[in-house]
Amino acid sequence: MKKLILFIVLAVGFNATAQGKPEGLFINSKAPDIKAKDQNGGDVVLKDLRKKGPVVVLFYRGHWCPYCNKELSRFQDSLQLLTDKGATLIAITPESTEGINQTIAKTGATFPIVFDEGMHISKKYGVSFVVDDKTAARYKNFGTDLLQINRQKTPTLPVPAVYVINRDGTITYRFFESDYKRRPSVQEIIQHLN
């Protein structure tokens, strides 16, 4: 009986921890491969992009997020600085094509943007979280229905995160911040490109 009680306590504790706040991947971790289509229908395969040099992987929430738009605009404005270092930038969002098109219109983004359907990529990178009912309702009242925009059954978003991944697939830099208002500078990213 004691073993059964201990097992239940451990299982409940593990489940509570597993469903806790996301932590993202850490420096020196191997980055999971990404295979997806960008806004132009082109293939985005992390393994292939790494052969050319470091890859900057940026997770953002959506076109409705002014902090995301500001960040993406800064990256677009500094895109040449990244490519001069041999880097490729890809952005990943839970928004479907319509939202991505609105992001492009607002930011002028020319780099690949990937629709993370079902949050599969975000889950692999440990950045996805379920939006609580109160917050989801507040977003919906302001015209952002996450279920509709993201084609989801449960409102889920990524923590704004940026990773630099080197040629062998190792994460050499991470910015992971649950405060969606805080974002890294492009200069900080450039300093971490090898």
N, C-alpha and C positions, 0 to 999 in steps of 0.2 A: 504494500500500500504506500509506504514512504517513497519507493522508487517511482510509482505512478504520479504522486503529488509533485515530486521533484521534476519529473519529465514535463508535467503540465506547466509548472512555474517557468521552467527553462524555455519551453515552446512559446508561451505567451510573451516572455521577455524578449526572445529572439524575434518574434513577429513584430513586436512594438518597435524594436530597433530597426528591423528591415524596412518598416514603413515610415521611419523617421525622416528627418530632413536629408536631402541629397548632399553628398560630399564632393562629387565630381571625381575625376581621375587626378592622380598626383604626379609630380615631376619624377622622371625616371620610370614611369609606367609605360607599357606598350599600348599604343593607341589602337583601338579596334578599327578595322578597315571600314571604309565608307564606300558604298556602291549605290549611286542614285542618279537621277536626272536633274539637270539644272533648269532654269527658267526658259532656256532656248531648246530644251530637249536633248542637250548634249550629255554624254556620260561623265560623271564625276566619280572617279575611282581613286581613293586616297593612295593606294599602293603604287599606282602609275604616276600620280602627281609627285610623290616623294622622290621618284627617280630624278626629277628635274631640280630638286632643292627642297628647302624647308617649306612646310605647309602651315598656314595660319588658319585655324578652324574657329569660327566665331558663331556662337549660338545667340539668337535674338528672339524676342517675344512676338513681334508683329508690327505691321504698318501703323497700327493705332497707338503705338508706344512712342512718345516724343523722344525719350532717351535713346531708344533703339535707332530711330531715324537720325538723330544727331551723331551717334557713334558710326553708323554706316556711311553717313555723309563725310565724316572725318577720314574714314578709311578710303573712301573713293577719292577724296582730294589728295591723299597721300599714297595712292596706289602705286605710282611710279617709284616712290622710295622703297616700297616693298619689293617690287619686281626687279629693281636695281640690285637688290640683295639676293636675287635668285629665288625669291619666295612666291608662292601661290596663295591667294586668299580665297577661302570659300565660306559662305554664310549658310547657316542652317536654321530653319524656322518651322514651327508647327503649322503655319498658314499654307493654305492651298494656293493654287495659281493666281486666283483673283487678288488675294492679299499680297502675294509677291509682286504682282504687277503694280499695285498701289505703292509698295515700298520703292520700287524702281522709279516710279514717277516722282516720289517725294525726295529721293536721295541721289538719283542719277547713277545708281550702282551699275557697273559694267562687269563686275566679277561674278562668278557663279553663285547663285542662290538656290538652295535645295529645299524642297518641301519634304519635311520629315513626317511622312504619313505614318500615323499610329505611334509616333514618338519613338520609333525603333532605334534611331541613331542616338537621340537624347538619352534613352535608357542605357544604352551601351556605354555612354560617356558619363553616366551618373549625374546628369544635370536636370532630369525631369522631376516634376512634382505635381501633385494633384492640387488644384486651386480649391480652397474651401468654399462652401456654399455662399457665405456672406459676401466674399470678394467677387465670386462669379456673378452673383446677382447685382452687385454694384457696377461691375463692368457692363453687364447687360443693360442696366438702366441708363448708362451713358452711350449706348449704341454699339457695344462690342460684345456680341454673343459668341463666346469662345467655342461653344459646341458647334455653331454654324460655321464660323470662320475657319476653324481648324478641322472640321468634319470629324468630331469626336463624340463619344458617348459620355465621357467623363472629362470635365474641363482640366486640361493639363498644359503646363507651360514649362519651358526650360529656364533654369537659373541663368542669367546672362553670364556667359563664360567665354574665355578665349584660350586656346591652346596653340603652342608652337610645337610642331612635330618634325623631327629631323629625318634624314634619309633612311635610317634604319627603323623608323617607326616609333622612336622613343619620344616621349613628351619632355621637352626641355624648358618649357615655360607654361605656367597656368595662371589665369586670372579667373577666380571663381568667387562671386560675391552675391549673397542673397539679397542685398540692398540693390534693387534694380536701377537706382539712380546713379550708382557708382560704376564707372567704366574705365578701362585702362587707356592711357594715351597711346597714340600710334608710335610715338618716339620710344616709349617703353617696350613695345613689341619689337621694334627695329633693333633695339639693343640686345635682344635675345635671339636674333637670327644668326645662325652659324653658316 
